[in-house]
C-alpha cells in the first residue's frame, strides 16, 4: 500500500495519474501559500492598524509593478521550452540566469529611482526598498520552480514552497515576539525567499541538471525574442491587479489603502478557487483541442456551466455577510468602511468565474495574443478610469472601477472565444440560473430585513431555494461533478 501510494503521488506513470499528481501538489502548495499570506496580512492589520497596513499594501503594490521587468516572462517561457525538450534545461538555465541578473538589477534600479518621486515619508521609502529587493529575488525563486513544473515534478515545487512558508512563519513569529516594526516583516519575507532559492538551486542541481556552463549571446537573443510577449502579458496583469492600490496610496492616505486592500484580499482569496481549477483542467483542454475540436467545445461548455452555477451563491453569500466577515477577520476598526468596499468588489468574482474558462480556452486553442490584448485593454481601462475615480471617490471609486474592468474583460474574452471557435453560448441555461439566483437573492433579502433571524439562516434558506429551482428547471439534470472529474482526469 505504501509503495502504491508513493507511485501515485511521486511518480509519473500515466497521463491521467500525472495530471492528478501534479494537480494535487499544486493545489497543496498554492492553498498553503494563499492561506499563509492571508493569515500574515490579517495579523498585520490587527497588530499595526489600518494606516500601517495601508503603507505595507501600497509599498508591495508599487514594487510589484516592476516584477515583470525582473522576470521578463522567463518562468513561463522556461516551462514551455523545457517541456518541449528536456535536454535544453541546462542551456536555458545558464542563459536566462545571465539575463535575469541584468533585468533584476534594472528593476531594482527603477524601483529606487521612481520611489524618489512618490513624496512619501522615510519609513515608506525604506519599506519600498526592502520589498523591492524581496520582489526581485522572488522572481529567481519562481524561475527555479519553473524547472520542476516543466519536468512535471510538482512535488519538488510543493516541497520548496512549504519550506519557504514555514521559514516565513517562523521569522514572522520571531519578529512578533520581539515587537519589531513593519520593516522587520519585510526582512522575514526576504529571509524566507533566500532559503527557498538555496533549496531550489540544490534540488535542480541534484535531480535535474548542473548549470553555469553553456552561456551564449546568440541563445540570449533568441530567448529574449521569445520571452517579450510573456513579459508584456505579465506587465498588463500586474497593472490590472495592482494599479488601484498604487493610485490610492498616491492620491489618498494610507488608511484608504488599508481599508481597500482588506476587502480586496478576501476577493483575491475567493478567486483562488477558479485559478486552481484552471490549472487542473488546462492540460485536458489543450489535449482535447488538439485531438477533437468538437470535444474541446463540449468540454468548455461543461466547465462553464459548472463554474457558472457555483458563482452566484458564492457572491451573494459574501455580499450579505460582508460586515460579519470583515469584523471577524480584521476587527471592528475596519467594520465601518471595508464592508461596503467588499460588497462592491465581490461582484468581480461573478464576472471572473464566468469568463475564466473562455480566457484559458483562448490559450489552449493557440490564441495567446488575443488573450494578451484582452488583459492589456483591461489594464489601460483600469488606469484611465482610476485617474478620474480615485481622487474624487477614493476606495469606492477604485472598487467600482475594478468591477467595470472585470465586466469589460468578461465581454471581450467571451466574445472573441465564441467568435474564433464558433461557439453558441447556452443563453437558456444562463437565464435559468439568473432566475434561480434572483429568487435566492429575494429570499435572503426578506429574511434579513423582515425577520430577526440569525444571518446564516436566511443565507441557508436562499441557497436551498437556489438549488431547488435549479432542479425544477432541469439545470442540474446531469451530474456536473462527474463530468468535471472526468475532464480533469481524462487521458
N, C-alpha and C positions, 0 to 999 in steps of 0.2 A: 504494500500500500504506500509506503514511504517512497519507494522507487517510482511508482506511477505518479505520485504527486509531484515529485521532482521533475519528471518528464513534462508534466502538464504545465508547470509554472516556470520552468527554467530552460527547456529545450525547444528548438524549432523542429517540429516533427512533420506537420502537415499545414496546408494553407489555413484551414479552419482553426486548428489549435494555435497557430502562431498569432492569428488575429485576436483570438480570445486571450492568449497570454499577454500580448502587448497592450491590449485594451485594459486588462486587469491592472498591470503595473503602472500604466499611465494614469489611470483613474486614482489609484492609491497615492501616487506622488502628487498629482495635481490637487486632489482633495485635501491632503495634508498641508500642501503649500498655501492654498487659499484659506484654510481654517486657521493655520498658524499666523498668517499675515493679518487676517481679520481680528484674531484674538489680541495681537500686539497693538493694532490700531485702537481697539476698544480700551485696552489698558492705557494707552497714551492719552486718549480723550478723558478718561476718568481721573488719571493721575495729574495731568497738566492742565486740563481745561480746554475750552473751545479755541482760545486765542493761540496757544502754543501748538495745539494740533493743527490749526489753520496754517501756521508757519511751516510746520512739517509737510503738510499736504501740498502747499504752494511750492516749496523747495523741491519736493520729489517730482511734482508735475513739470516744473520748469526744466530740471535736468533730464527728465525722460524725453523731452523734445529732441535732445541731442543723441539719444541712444542709438537711433538708426544710422547715424553717421559712424559711430564706433563699430556697429555690427555690419552695416552695409549689405544686409541680406545674405551674409556668408553662411549663417547657420542653416537657413532654408536651402540655399544652393548646395551646400555640402550633403544634406540629406538626399537630395535628388541625384546628384552626380555620383556620390559614393555608392548609393543603392544601385545605380546602373552598372558600375564597375568597381568591385571591392578592391581590385589591385591598385586603384588610384588613391587609396586612402592616405598613404604617406605623402604623395605628391601634393594633394590638396591641403593637407595639414601644414606642410612646410611653407608653401607659398601664401596661403591665407593668413597664417600667423605673422608672416612678414608684413603683409598689407594691413593687418589688424593693428599691429603696433603703431603704424603710421596713422591710420584712421582714428584709433583710440586717442592718440596724442592730439590730433586735430580737434576731436570732440571735446576733450578736456580743456584745450586752449580756448575754444569758442565759449564754453561754459564760463570760464573765468572772465573772458572779455565781455560777454553780454551781461554778466552779473553786475558789472560796474554801472550799467545804465538803468538798473531797477530802482535805485534810490531807496534801498532797504537798509535796515539797521545792521550793525556789525555782526550780531548773532545770526541773523538770517543769512547774511553773505557767507559766514563760516559754514553754516549748515549746508548751503548750496554747494560749497567746495567739497565737503566730505561726501555728501550724497552723490555729487557728480562723479567723484572717484569710485564710489560703490557701483553706480550705473555702468561706468566704463569697464571695470574689471568683471562685472557680472556678464557682459557680452562674451568675454573669454570663457567663462564657465559654461554658458549656453552653447558656445561653439563646440567645446569638447563633448557636451552632451549630444550634439547632433551626430557625432560618430557612432554612439550607441544606437541612436534611432535609425541611422542609415543601415546598420547591420542587423536591425530588428532584434536588438538585445536591450529591450527597455527595462529589464530587471536591473541592469547596471545603472541606468539613468535614475530609476526609482531609489536605489540604494544610496547614490550620491546625494539626491535631493533630500532624503530622510536624514542623512548625516548632517547636511547643511542646516536643516531646520532644527535639529536637536542642538547643534552648536549655537544657532541663533537664540534659541530659548534659554540656554544656559548663560550666554553672555548678557542677555537682557535681564535675567533674574539677578545676576551678579551686579548689574548696574542698579537695579531697583533696590537691592539691599543696601547699596552704598549711597542712595539718594543723589544720583548724579543729575546732570542737565540733559536737555533734549539732544545735545551734541553727542553724548555718550551712546545714545541709541544708534546713531549713525556709525559709531565705532563698532557696535555689535554686528551690524549688517556687513560692514567691511571685513571684519574678522571671520565671520561665518562663510562669506563668499571666497575668501582666500583659502580656507580649509577645503571648500568644495573644489576649487581649481587644483589644488595639490592632489586630492584623491582622484579626480577625473584624469589628470595627466598620468598618474601612476597606473590607473586601470587601462587607459588607452595603450600605453606603452607595454603593459604586461599581457593584455589579452588580444590586442588587435595589431598594432604595428609600432615600430620605432619611427622617429621622425627627425627633423632638422638635418636632412641630408640631400634634398633634391630641390633647392631653390633655383628658379629660372625666371628671368624678367619676362620672357615670352609667355610663360604659363601665367604669370601675374596679370599681364594684359588680357589674356584670354579669360581669366576668372572675372576680372573687372567688367568686361563686356557682357558676361552672362549674369553678373550679380546686380547690375543697376536697376532692372525692373523690380527685383525683390526689395532693394533699398528704398525706391520711391514708394512702393506699396507700404513698407514699414513706416516711413515718414508720415504718410497720409493717415494711417491707422492711429499712430501716436497722437497726431494733431487732433484727430477725430475724437479721441477719448480724454485728452489732457488739456486742450486749449481753454476750456471753460474755467477750470481751476486756476490756470495761469492768469487769465484776464480778471477773474475775481480778486486775485492777490494784487494785481496792479492797480485796479480801479477802486477796490474796497478794502476794508480792514481784514486782518487775519481771522477774526471771528466769523466773518461771512464765508470764508473758505472752509473753516472748520464745520460750520453748520451744513454747508452744501455737501462736503465730502462724507460726512457722517451718513447721510442718506444715500449718496452715490455708492458707497461701499456695500450697502445692503443690496442695491440693484445689481452691482457687479457680482456679488456672491450668488444671487439668484440666477444670473446669466451663465454662471459656470456650468450648470447642468446641460445647456444646449451646446456649449463648447465641447464638453466631454462626449456628448452624443455625436457631434460632427466628427471628432477624431475616431470614434468607434466605427462609423459607417463609411468613412471616406474610401478605404481600400475596396470595400464591396461595391460601392457606387462606381468607382473607377473601373473595376473589373467588368461590371455589368455593361458599362458604356462601350467598352472595347469588344465584348462578346456578343451583345444583343441590344440594339438601340431601343427596341420596344420594352424589353425587360428593364432597361435603365429608366425609362419614363414611368413605368409602373412602380418601380422602387421609390422614385422621387415622390410620387403621389401618396404611396403608403406612409412614408416618413412625414410628409407634410400633414396628412390627416392626424397622425399620432400626436405630433407636436402641437398642432392647432387645437385639438381637443383639450390638451393639458394647459395651454396658455391662459385661457380665460379664468378658470378658478384660481390659478396661482396669482394672477394680477389682482383680481378682485379681493382675494383674501388679504393680501398685503395692503391694498388701498384702504380697506375698512379698519384694519388693525394697526395702521401706521403709528398712531400715538402710543399705543401699547408697546409696539416693537421698539420704537426709539427710546422710550422711557426705561424699559427693562435692559436694553443693551448699553446705552450711553449715559443714562441718568437724567434727572429732571432738568439739568441745565440746558439740554438740547430739546426738551419737550415743547418749547414754545415755537421754535422756528423750523426745526428739521422735519416734523411730521408732514406739513403741507408740501415741503420740497419732495419728500418721499412719495406722497400721493401723486405728484406730477410726474416724477421720474419713473415710477413703476410702469407707466404706460409704454415706456421704451421697450420693456420686456415683451409686451404683447406683439409689437411690430418686429422685434428682433427674432422672436421664436417663429414668426410666420414667414420671414424671408430667409432665415438661416439656411434652410435646405436648398433654396434656389441659388444662394451665394456659393455654397460649396459645390452645387451642381455645375455652376459655370466653370469652376476649376477642374472638376472631374471630367468635363467634356471638352477641355482644352481651350477655354475662353478666359484665360487669366487676365488678359489685357482689358476685357470688358469688366471683369471684377475690379481691377485696379481703377478704372475710370469711375466706377460707382463709388468707391471709397474716397477717391480724390474729389469728386463733386461734393460728397458729403462733408469732407474736411473744409473745402472752400466755403460752402454754405454756412457751416458752423462758425467759422472765423468771422465772416462778414456780419452775420446776424448777431453774434455775441458782442461785436463792436458797438452795436446800437442798443442791445438789450441789457447788457451787464451794467453800464454806467447809470442807466435810469432805473432798472428794476432789480438790480443786484442778483442774488441767488435764484430768485423766482424767474427772472429773465433767462438766466443760464439754464435752468431746468426746462422751461418751455422750449428754448432753442434746441436742447438735446432731443426732446421728443419730436420736434418738427424735422430734425435731421434724420432721425430713425424712420419717420414716415417717408421722407424723400428717398432714402436709400432702399426702403422696402419696395416702393413703387418701381424704382429703377431696376433692382435685381429681379423682381418678379416679371416685369415686362420683358426685359431682354432675354431672360432664360426661356420664357414662354415663346418668344418670337424665334429664337435660334433653334429651339427643339420642337416647335410646332405642338406645344402642349396646351391642351384645353384645361383651364383651371376648373376645379369642382365647385362652381358657384352655388349649386344646390346644397352641397354638403356644408359650405361656409354659412349659407343662410340659415340652415337648421341649428348650427352651433351658436350663431349670433342670437337667434330666437331663444334658445335654451339659456344662454348666458344672460339675456335681458331679464328673463323670469328669475334667474338666480339673483341678479342684482336687485330686483324688486323685493324678493323675499328677505334678503339681508337688510335692505334699507328699512323696510317696515318693522322688522324685528328689532332693529337698533333704535328707531325713532318713536315707535308707538308701544313699546313694551319696556319692561325693566329687566329683561333677561341679560345674563352674562354674555359678553361679546362673542364668545365661542359658540354659543347655541345658535344664534341666527346664521353664523357662517356655516356651521354644520348642516343646518336645515337648507340653506342656499345650495350647498354642494349636493345634497340629496336631491333637491329639485332639478338641478342641472343634469345629473346623470340619469334620473328617471326620464326626463324629457329626451335625452339622447337615445335612450332605449325605445321610448314610444315613437320617436321619429325615425327609428331604424338606423341611426347613425352608428350605433355600436352593435350592428348585426353580425360583425365578424370579430374574431379575436385579434385585435390590433397588436397586443403584446407578442403573440406568437409570430405574427408577420414580421415584426421588427427584430425579434430574436433570430429568425431565420435569415433575415437580411444581413445582420451583423456577423453571423457565424457561417454563412454560406461560402462555399469554395469559389 
